[in-house]
């Protein structure tokens, strides 16, 4: 696989527009080593980069979602990669969900699958974008992702990361594929219960809103995993993996420093990221629950429960249904200090 080393190299990124964004937090989110000190860097082999990538972005390895785009309509979404996809007599999409299909032959995650994602194409030259189902079959996870979008995502992400820093919780910030949002990643030393991971994230949100009530965190969308338990017969929500070649070349789907500028050596940064132990997560959540500092967060629909994912807005939020009942002539509101 050495012939693929160059296509997995991080590009030289220039992002003048982002450099106008401040601020710096009190302490770095990770102890960033130079390329020479990092165990993996831009000059490392493809095998070393893939091994590092798989050690961080770990989810279900018996199945993975791949991004698709309809040639007829241009609509896009993700579907489980299956050896029998569109095979006549075996595949019954869209009438039957993949998770319910008796002929499904899901493809596992391999080093070659990761290579295709990082290089941006499969062996036939078609675009290849990989996602991951974070929740394992035993309802544990190796990471927690927090999704932020909307116009003020930068301010909200910065506030969230300041809280992580104050709590000594290591985190990494990725600019999304579209460039219009961000993902904050928390990595764990071992698979921990999804409910525990989500409580940790909820506590960070609670502390952030308490410390910065002026922000409101309106851009916060959801966590990955987005459930404490697996939906029956389903996979749970998926998240697109970072560093896919096409958005990466545009300065997106890459990790950012405290000034929201992409790290020049993405692999050196990832090599320096600290992971959170199960013990530390337990301790933080136990203390937070004792003080009532864990506020519940909303759930989003699992992707496999949506027969037409392309109809959902980018944030996956659905519009509230219209009010059909008669409305009162007047309302009386009582306001009080926050």
CORPEWO-V983654 format. One record per helix or strand of 2 or more residues. SS is the DSSP state (H for helix, E for strand). FROM is the first residue (numbers start at 1). LEN is the number of residues. Records with the same first field share a line. If there is no record, write none. Layout:
BEGIN
SS=FROM-LEN ; FROM-LEN
END
This chain:
BEGIN
H=2-3 ; 6-3 ; 18-3 ; 46-11 ; 98-3 ; 111-9 ; 153-14 ; 194-18 ; 245-5 ; 266-7 ; 278-13 ; 303-3 ; 309-3
E=65-5 ; 76-5 ; 130-4 ; 140-9 ; 172-4 ; 182-12 ; 220-5 ; 238-3 ; 255-2
END
